[in-house]
């Protein structure tokens, strides 16, 4: 992994420099500088617009009790794309714009989700909980000590203890379809 990162940080600037020299020879120095500035300004505006839109969708999904997997993946892609657009260069701008356009972001999202799924199936992805990756407090179960109490936690028989509107839609059998305030599953 470290070798890939070093290669990325050495190879990317070299490719960017070569591309900038080629563009400079075709359109001129000041036009190249203008192109870099315009892509940065347009990209930051587009990143902000798409980020706000994704943030709203994420909040709507959370308020509905759904898991916002698509929105989280979009948020990560938009964040990386925005960072690439701030970086001066041709290749990073192209990749950044691909991450900000909704129809190309869908393809990137599918690729990222497949990559995460493959890493999880291989067991090569590690997730740590706690402060700054430290071990959680209160035992080896992974739950913080004292987490069994509270109105939103489940009891030992896995029944929901919170209000009906707080029941996650992804919980199997957690909602009673005859309940008047239970919304239908999509």
C-alpha positions in Angstrom: 0.0 0.0 0.0 2.8 2.4 0.9 4.5 1.7 -2.5 1.3 2.5 -4.3 1.0 5.8 -2.5 4.6 6.8 -3.2 4.1 5.9 -6.8 0.9 7.9 -6.9 2.6 11.0 -5.4 5.6 10.7 -7.7 3.7 9.8 -10.9 0.8 12.2 -10.7 2.9 15.4 -10.6 5.1 14.2 -13.4 2.0 13.4 -15.6 0.4 16.7 -14.7 3.6 18.7 -15.6 3.9 16.9 -18.9 0.2 17.6 -19.7 0.5 21.3 -18.7 3.6 21.7 -20.9 1.6 20.1 -23.8 -1.4 22.4 -23.3 0.9 25.4 -23.0 2.4 24.6 -26.4 -1.1 24.3 -27.9 -3.0 27.2 -26.4 -0.2 29.4 -24.8 0.9 30.2 -21.3 -1.7 32.7 -20.3 -4.6 30.6 -21.7 -3.2 27.7 -19.7 -3.1 29.7 -16.5 -6.7 31.0 -17.3 -7.8 27.4 -17.9 -6.4 26.3 -14.5 -8.2 29.3 -12.7 -11.5 28.7 -14.5 -11.6 25.0 -13.8 -10.8 25.7 -10.1 -13.6 28.3 -9.8 -16.2 26.3 -11.7 -15.2 23.1 -9.9 -15.4 24.7 -6.5 -18.9 26.0 -7.3 -20.0 22.6 -8.7 -18.5 20.8 -5.7 -20.4 23.1 -3.3 -23.7 22.7 -5.2 -23.4 18.9 -5.4 -22.2 18.7 -1.8 -25.2 20.7 -0.5 -27.6 18.6 -2.6 -26.1 15.3 -1.3 -26.1 16.6 2.3 -29.9 17.3 2.0 -30.6 13.9 0.6 -28.5 12.3 3.4 -30.5 14.2 6.0 -33.8 13.2 4.4 -32.8 9.5 4.4 -31.7 9.7 8.0 -34.9 11.4 9.1 -36.9 8.7 7.3 -34.9 6.0 9.2 -33.1 4.7 6.1 -29.5 3.9 5.7 -27.8 6.6 3.5 -25.3 4.4 1.8 -25.6 6.0 -1.6 -25.4 9.5 -0.1 -22.4 8.7 1.9 -20.6 7.3 -1.1 -21.6 10.3 -3.1 -20.3 12.6 -0.3 -16.9 10.9 -0.3 -16.7 11.1 -4.1 -17.6 14.8 -4.1 -15.1 15.5 -1.4 -12.3 13.8 -3.3 -13.4 15.4 -6.6 -13.4 18.8 -5.0 -9.9 18.3 -3.7 -8.7 17.2 -7.1 -10.2 20.3 -8.7 -8.4 22.6 -6.3 -5.1 20.9 -7.3 -3.7 22.6 -10.5 -3.5 20.2 -13.4 -5.3 18.8 -16.3 -5.6 15.1 -15.3 -6.8 15.9 -11.8 -9.3 18.4 -13.2 -10.8 15.8 -15.6 -11.0 13.2 -12.8 -12.5 15.8 -10.4 -15.2 16.9 -12.9 -16.1 13.2 -13.5 -16.7 12.9 -9.8 -18.9 16.0 -9.6 -21.2 15.2 -12.6 -24.2 13.2 -11.3 -24.3 10.7 -14.3 -20.6 9.9 -14.1 -20.6 9.9 -10.3 -23.1 7.0 -10.5 -20.5 4.9 -12.3 -17.8 5.9 -9.9 -20.1 5.0 -7.0 -20.7 1.5 -8.3 -16.9 1.0 -8.7 -16.2 2.3 -5.2 -19.0 0.1 -3.7 -17.7 -3.0 -5.5 -14.2 -2.2 -4.3 -15.4 -1.9 -0.7 -17.5 -5.1 -1.0 -14.5 -7.0 -2.4 -12.2 -5.7 0.4 -14.8 -6.7 3.0 -15.2 -10.2 1.6 -11.5 -10.7 1.5 -11.2 -9.6 5.0 -8.6 -7.0 4.1 -10.6 -3.9 5.3 -10.2 -2.9 8.9 -12.6 -0.7 10.8 -11.7 0.6 14.3 -14.0 2.2 16.7 -13.0 4.5 19.6 -11.2 7.7 20.0 -8.5 8.1 17.3 -8.6 4.4 16.5 -8.0 3.3 20.1 -9.7 0.4 21.8 -13.3 1.0 22.9 -13.9 1.3 26.6 -15.8 -1.4 28.5 -14.8 -4.8 27.4 -14.1 -6.8 24.2 -17.7 -6.7 22.8 -16.9 -3.4 20.9 -19.7 -1.5 22.7 -18.8 1.3 25.0 -19.5 0.6 28.7 -23.0 1.6 29.7 -24.4 1.4 26.2 -27.1 -1.0 27.1 -29.1 1.7 28.8 -31.0 4.4 27.1 -34.3 4.8 25.2 -33.0 4.0 21.7 -31.1 0.8 22.4 -32.4 -2.7 21.8 -32.9 -5.2 24.6 -31.6 -8.8 24.7 -34.7 -10.0 22.7 -33.8 -7.5 19.9 -37.0 -5.5 20.1 -37.1 -1.8 19.5 -37.4 0.4 22.6 -37.7 3.8 21.0 -40.6 5.6 19.3 -42.1 4.1 16.2 -40.8 6.9 13.9 -37.3 6.0 15.1 -37.4 2.4 14.0 -34.8 1.9 11.3 -36.4 0.8 8.0 -33.6 -1.8 7.5 -34.4 -3.7 10.7 -36.1 -6.9 9.7 -39.5 -7.4 11.4 -39.0 -4.3 13.5 -42.1 -2.5 12.3 -45.6 -3.8 12.7 -47.4 -3.1 9.4 -50.7 -2.6 11.2 -49.3 0.2 13.3 -51.0 3.5 12.2 -47.8 5.6 12.2 -45.6 3.0 10.5 -44.7 4.1 7.0 -44.7 1.5 4.2 -41.4 0.0 3.2 -40.2 1.1 -0.3 
